[in-house]
């Protein structure tokens, strides 16, 4: 049994299968989930687990070379906007509609219980060397 890091066996296993360039969408409870990508649904209740908790847990385990979020986060969710700016120095912004289109190409989608709008980010995996 693991003693640290992500303990959820489905999420831990899915992360181990990721490679350079793969996309991981971390999304709120309301984001439409496209058919195709593997989904690990962590949502338990509204707000649990939060977008911030899940994102930080993933960033502890993944090499991320890029991140894309919806530009609407700037006006609709100041807390998520600040979190994204603090975690990603070169955050790429697109429309929410474009982010939904891009999410169909993700290799993995991690759904949180976040109940505030536009708490979504598409991560692009990098390599550790």
Buried (B, 14 or more C-beta within 10 A) or exposed (E): EEEEEBEBEBBBEBBEEBEEEBBBBBBBBEBEBBEEBBBBBBBEEEBBBBBBBBBEBBBEEBBBEBBBBBBBBBEBBEEBBEBBEEBBEEBEBBEBEEBBEBBBEBBBBBBBBBBBBBBBBBBBBBEEE
